[in-house]
Amino acid sequence: METREIFNQLSEIFRDLFEEESLTLTPHTTAIDVEGWDSLSHIQLIVAIEKKFKIKFSSREILSWKNVGELMESIQAKVSS
């Protein structure tokens, strides 16, 4: 799966979860940049991503991400293997 396709699907998940059609992600986006992105929505986000891409993340992976770009790298690694 290409990076662009992952990014587009990830953007769709964010827009749906946060109910914000105009939400624009970048690789540098963090929870501080998205209104409503708290600990509960973070869990909901991870679950939605795992379902969409049919992958599972470890707690270590989840805790290591500093931004959306690092999340995308993890998705890319899992869907490519």
Secondary structure, 3 states (H helix, E strand, C coil): CCHHHHHHHHHHHHHHHHCCCCCCCCCCCCHHHCCCCCHHHHHHHHHHHHHHHCCCCCHHHHHHCCCHHHHHHHHHHHHHC
